[in-house]
Amino acid sequence: MASIELRGVSKSYDGTVAVADVDLEISPGEFLVLVGPSGCGKSTLLRAIAGLETLTRGSVHIGGRDVTRVAPEDRDVAMVFQDYALYPHMTVERNLGFGLKLRGIDKGARAEQVGEVARMLGLEGLLGRRPAELSGGQRQRVALGRAMIRQPQAFLMDEPLSNLDAGLRTSMRAELARLHDRLGVTTVYVTHDQVEAMTLGTRVAVLRDGVLQQCGTPLELYERPANLFVAGFIGSPRMNLAPGRVEDRMVRVGDWTLPLPHEVVGTLPEHVVVGIRPSDFHLGTTGGTSISVTPMVVEELGSERQVVFPVDAPHLDAAIAPTAGNDVRLLADDHRPYFVATLPARTPVAVDQSLELTVDLDWIYLFDPADGRALR
């Protein structure tokens, strides 16, 4: 296993910036997830680590060695692709051992290593099959095995589970976590799925428009987002966001008036963005500030109910964090935001009937509408 360090890494294509001045240190044995919406630069960054992209600026260091100008095959990393990239004419056994054959490993040693990896991944009964005879999950395990058998300093994985159905993705996530615990190899994993990011990552790095927004543990990103974009991106259902106005020791959101914590009174601008996670609404009128809402949709999810209700406040433009020099934009007055509250299953809730909820004031988030940074 080896550390990976990115220093001021930037990549542009014909003047379009894909990655902008990313500084990131990945510890030996860490499982780091790069996450963000499509086009945010996460795959470009992974390919830069692999040596498949020539940097516009900056440097890449693996195991303390500057590999910025080192060819991909000499970086001692193994990449797992979204489309598996298996040789269709080769059996599973030959796919697994092909890299060892190219390195001149003798047949007996190859067979031993292939057998060990096959046992680890549950592929023993599939060694004689070709990729076309395998399921998607089996092909992905073969692709993982081909990377593992090289015993590289680091694994680089580019959305390896995105072609699988929901059930297989869940089981393969568990398999990946188990393998990482067993092998302890430094892993950089790209995904657009924040559930994958939160369940797999030792740390998660959130990207937007090629810029690193925040890097931390899954819990840090969930509980202490650095800005409005991270707050809106991490969490499912997403954080509820609406503009608010600070008045004395209160913040007004539509027709709600919520008390402010003592530590932030006097430090806030007049206009803020207020964030409340769906799980921080509770049924009843005790333990916080009570609000009355009228559900317009009640979604039954078995273990819980998601209650959707309108808020009498201007609607943020898709709850997207502002970019430099652009405030959070508001839509026309006839657009109103809808909040979501996650309540226990069998909670007595009915559409169009008034419901009393309590807001957990310890977990109200405040953001600056001018630059999106967290104020609390």
N, C-alpha and C positions, 0 to 999 in steps of 0.2 A: 504494500500500500504506500501511497505517496501523497504529499500535499500538492495542491494546485493553487497557483496565485495568478490573478489577472491584474495587470497594472495599466490603468488608463486605456483599456481596450476599446477601440473604435473601428467601425467598418461602415464605409459609404459605397453606394453604387451609383455612379453617374450623378453625383451631387446629392443623392437621397441618403440620409443617415439611417442606417439600420440598427447600429449599436453606438452609443455615445458615452465615451469616457467611463467605462465600467471598472471599478476597483472591487475585487472580491478575493477573499482568502478562504480556501477550503481545506480543512484539517485532514490529516491522514486517517482513513477509515470512516470518514463522514459520508452520510447520504444527503446530498444537497439537491433540492428540487428547484428548477427554474420554471416559474409559472407566470402566466399573463395571457391576455387575449391574443387572437390570431394577429400576426404581423407585428408583435411587440419586440421581436429580435431574439427570442430565446433559442430557437434552432440555429440562428446565425452565430450566437455566442458559443453554443455547443460545438459547432463545426470549426470555430476558431480554436477551441481547445484541442480538437482532433487534428488540426492542421489542414483541414479541407477548405478553409478560407484564408486568404492573405489579408493581414490586418492593414488598415489604413494608418493606424497609429496605435501605440502601446505595445505590451509584451505579455507573453504567456510563459509561466514557469511551472514545471512539473518535477516534483521531488527535489526542489531547489535548483534545478537546471533550466536555463533559459532555452526554450525550444521554439521561440518565435519563428526562426528560419529553418527549423528541423523538419524534414519530410514526415508525413503522417505515419509511415511504416516504421520510423525510427523513434517514435514518441512513447512506445510501450503502453499504448492504451487500446482498448477494445470497444468497438461501437456496436450497438444494437439498434437496428432501424425499425421504423414503423411498418414497413412492408416485408419484414423478415429477411429478405435478400438471401434466400437459400438457393443452392444449385439444384434445379428441377430434375436433372438427369441422375443425380447422385442419391444413394440411400442415406438414411439418417446417420448411419455409422460413418459413411464417407464424408458427409457434410461436417460431422463433428471433428473428424480427424484430418481434414484437408489442410488446415493451417499448420498442423504438426508435420505433415508430409512435406510441405514447402520449406519448413525449417530444417529438414533433414533428420527428423526423429525416426529411429528405426521402427520396423513394423511391430515388434513385440511391445516396445514401450508405448507406441501409439494405441495399441489395442487395450493396454492396461489403463491408460488415462481416459480413453473413450468409455470404457466400462465403468470407471469410477464416476465420471460426470453423468452417464446415463442412469446409474443407480440413484444419484443425488436428485435427479430431475424426474425420476419415474419413467424413463424412456427405454428400459431394458427390452420390453416386448415389441418395440417399434424400430429397432435398429435396421431391419431389412426393408423397411418401407421407404418410398419416395415421398417428397413433400405433397404431391397431389393426392396421396392416400391418407393424409393427416388432417385433423381438425385444426381450426385456427389456434386454439390453445396449445395443441401439440406442436404446431409449427413454431409458435413463439418460444416454447421451451427448448426446441432445437436451436433456435437463434441465440437464446441465452447460453445454452451449453457450448456453442461454438465460440462465444466470447469468453466463457469461464475457462475453457480448456487451455487457452493461451496463458493463463495466470498473469495478467497484465498488472501494471501499477494502478490503473483506474479503469472503471467501466463508464462509458458514455452512452446514455440511452435516450433516443429521440422518439417520444410518444409511442413506446413499444406496445401499449395495450389498447390503443385507440381503435383498432380494427376488430376488437372482440366485443361480444355482447355483454350486457350488464352483469350477468351472473358470472361469466368467465373473468371479467375484469376484477370482480371482487375476490375471486379465488386466486387469481394471478398476483394481485396486490399482496395478499397474505404470503404467497410463495416467494415473491421478491423480498419482502421484509425478512422472512425466515432465512433466505440465502444470504442476505447481507449480514445478518447476525452471525451466521456460521462462517462466512468467508472474511468479513471485515475489510473488504476492498473498497477504497475510495470510489464513490459513485456520484455522477452528475446526471440528473434525470430531468428531461423536459416534458412538460404536459401543459395543456390548457385547462385541465380538469382540477379545480381547487380541492375536490374531495381526495383525489389521488395525492395531491401535494401535501395536504394536511395529515393524511394517514401514513405516508411513506417517509416524509422528510425528517431528518435530524434537524435541519434548518431549511427554510424556504426563502427563496429570493424572488421578489415580485418585480416584474418588468412592465414598463409602459412606454411605447414609442421609443424603444431602444435605451431608455434611461432606467437605472436601478432605483426603485422606489423605497424598498425596505428589505432587509434580510434579517431573519430571526427565527426562533423556534415557532412551530405552529401556534402554540398558545400565546406567544408574544404578539404575533400578527393579529390574532383574533381579539385579544384583550387590550392591546396597546398599539393600534394602527398608527403609523406615522403621519398619514394624511388621508384625505377624503377618498382618493382612489383605492388605496389599500382597504379602507373600511368598507367600501362598497363592493369590492371584489372578493374579499375573504369572508366566508360564512354562507350557510345555506339553511333557510332563505337568507337573502342579503339583508344588510342593515337597512332599517328604515331611515330616510333622510328627508329633511324639510328645512326651509329657511326659518330662522328665529330672530327675534328682536330682544335685546337685553334691556331690561327696565329695572333699575334699582337692584334688588337682590333676586330678581326673577328673570326667566327667559320666556317670552311669549311665542308660542307656536300655534298659529291659527287662533282658535278660541280656548286653547289650553294655556295655563300659566303654571310653570314648573319652577320650584325653588332651586337656586344655584348653590353649589357647595361653597362653604366659607373660604376655601383656599383659592378660589378663582374670582371671588367678588372683587370688583375694582380693577381687574386685569384684562377684561375682555373688551373687544370693540363693540359698537352698538349693534352691528349686524353679524350674525353667526349662522352656521349650518348646524342643526341639531341632529344627532344620530341616536337611534334606539334599536337595539337588536330585538327580533321577534320573541326570543326566549326571555326577555326582561320585562315583558308584560305578564301580569298575574291576575287571576280572577278574584274579584272582590274589592273591598275598600279599605283594607288594613295593610300596614307595613310599608306605606309609601304615599305618593300623591295619586288620588283617585281621579279618573277621567271617565266620561260617559261617551260611548261610541255606538254606532249603528252598523252591524255587519251587513255587507252586501253579498259576500260569498263565504261559505263555510266548506272547507276541503277536508274530507275524512281520509286520514292516512293510516288508520288502524291504531298505531301506538300514540297518536296525537291528532289534534285538530288544528288546522291553520285557518284563522279568522281574518278575512280581508275587509277593511273598513276605510271609508274616505276621511281625509283630513282637510279642514277648512284653512288651507294655506296655499300660497303660490307653489307651483310644481317646478322642481329643479329639472333642468334639461338632461333627462336620462340619468340623473344622479351621477354625472361624470365629473370628476375633479377638474378644476381649472388648469389650464396651462399658463406658462409665464406670461404675465401681462393681460390675462383675460379672466375676469371675475366669473363666478358661477352664474350661468344664465338662467333666467326664469321664463317660462312659457306664458301664454296668454291667460288672463284671469279665469277663463272658463275651463281650464285644465286644472284638476286638483289631484294631489298625490294620493295614493292608496297605501296604507300601512298594513303590515301583516303581524299578527300576534300568534305565537305558538302556544297552545293550551293543551292540557292533558286530554286523553281520549275520554269520551262520554261526558265532557263538560256540557252543561245545559246551555246551548247557544242556538239561536234561530235567526234566520235572515230577516232584516228589517225590524228586529225587536231590540230595544235599547239594552246595552250590556255595560256593566261597570267593571273597569279594569284598573289595576294599580301599576304605576310605573316605578320600577326600581331605580331610585335616584342615584344610587351608588354607581350605576352603569350607564349614565347619560353621557354621550360623547358630544364634544363641541369642536367645530372646525372653522378656520378663517375662510370666508368666501372669496377673499382676494387671491390667495395662493394655495388653498386646500390643506394647509398644515394643521395638525391636531393642536388644539388649544388646551385640551384636557385629556 
